[in-house]
Amino acid sequence: MSDNQTKEPKIKGGSFVIETPELERVMTPEDFTDEHRMIAETVRDFVDGEIMPRDEEIEKLDYELTVDLLRKSGELGLLGADVPEAFGGVGLDKVSSTIINETLARGSSFALSFGAHVGIGTLPIVFFGTPEQKRKYLPDLASGALIAAYCLTEPTSGSDALSAKTTAKLSEDGEFYILNGSKLYITNAGFADIFIVYAKIDGEHFTAFIVEKGMEGFTLGPEEKKMGIKGSSTRPLFFEDVKVPKENLLGEIGKGHRIAFNILNIGRYKLAAGAVGAAKEAIELSSKYANTRKQFDTPISQFPLMRKKLAEMNIAAFVMESMVYRTAGLLDEALQDIDYEQPDSGVQVAAAIADYAIECSINKVFASEGLDFVADEGVQIHGGYGYIQEYKIERIYRDSRINRIFEGTNEINRLLIPGTLVKKAMKGEIALLEKAQALQVELLQMVPGQSFEETLAREAHFLDMSKKIFLLVGGLAVQKLGTKLEKEQELLSNLADIMTDIYALESALLRTRKHLTRTTEEKAAGMIEMTQVFAYEAFQRIEGLARETLAAVETGDMLRMQLSVLKKLTRTAPLDTVALKRSIAARVVSRERYTV
């Protein structure tokens, strides 16, 4: 397109560790359009009117009810948000589909059934299907006439997905692929019609297939008895000489990993969006309970330790929300010019999504652990009542635990975050090594200033120093360990956590600064205070991770020298976070909900 020539270059995935984007290029919830807000209202009305009144029935695993509700959401256009209009969908932007995922989170198990269908179930065909496959399946997937499931995990392959044992062999007449094997923990299995299944052709070439319910030799095992998300279907699948028409091969032979990993990337950021919604609900439940529950003739919301919990829960949700919508904006920009009617659209999609694999993993790790923290504190605020099923916080607590396992465990994602960055640097996609080398010269002359008169100047300083710390520690680890670094999982995890806190801090800071261009400091006080607290505490964590990593790669005088450099970078005055959290908590208690 001719207007592409005037567009700014896309922000490179992972570049946040060495660059800071301009404010106008960062998507925030304050940038929502009237259409975005209308979509959120539509979903809220659907949840309140259709899902919440049937909540107990859904939790008892009523297939018919879940399918009926999915079809009703299809009538509203919610199932077709990510499906192009040309194939029967609505073709909304990624911010809109993120809003849908977040707002549906109050629907608990139904939200999972919905998410598995519209995300990992439907997107493989949207992104990688042939025009014929898209025309055949997408209109019915967008309406809910067909329900989808995604089938990757096997009894012996979880995190190591490419070690799958399910096989596919071309029939003698060349018309079918014969599938044999099994899949485990498949969401929506009990009522799905379409299954995205991964198998190795001739036991070697990892490939995706579209398998339909009812194909001979395709059977289901019993429902798993789960800790949480009890209203969602989770069953194993078995394939015994299942004949799949050759035209149901999805993507290219031997390139199934392109589909699997990129769909998981999208799934990770969508999971984070759901975590934001669940965290907000937990804050609302907990703040309302704290205002009504009295001990010693006083509402427990008036006790400082209870208020501290509510403040920290709110800060976690604020940062999660800032990261998720920033990432949605990046994905929108990356995918906006792709024509899904073109045969090579899958290749373009794979490249676009893969570029933000780091950000997707960071969102998944931070939000899943953030929600676990919020849910846990929510139970604590409820006291003994939080352990009783009558109170929804108990279910949020149980349901949240799976998020650290879904879409690649957090341990695997922590290895992917720095590992992917190093690969991008080695390919010359990010000037990481050059920046690390330049830092060595800069550190010799650097004396960080400590005068922070402007609003959020201290937090911007923390962000700048954090990026330098990452370059210092990461560069040293690569220099000292070389290719052996990939086996040092503890160090990779530390680097991942530093990168995650940098992305989180930067997302919150950019959001708040952007908001300040449109309003007064008084009206933005909540955002400012949350950004200040998070920045200070993240900076302390980053310093600790850096010290631990340096001690693992250096000894003696060299270690002392590196620690002295780190001390120079982390020099700062204490911040009164107690007062800031009290101020944040006062707003939450007053409004009885998540608040910025």
Disulfide bonds with the S-S distance in Angstrom:
none
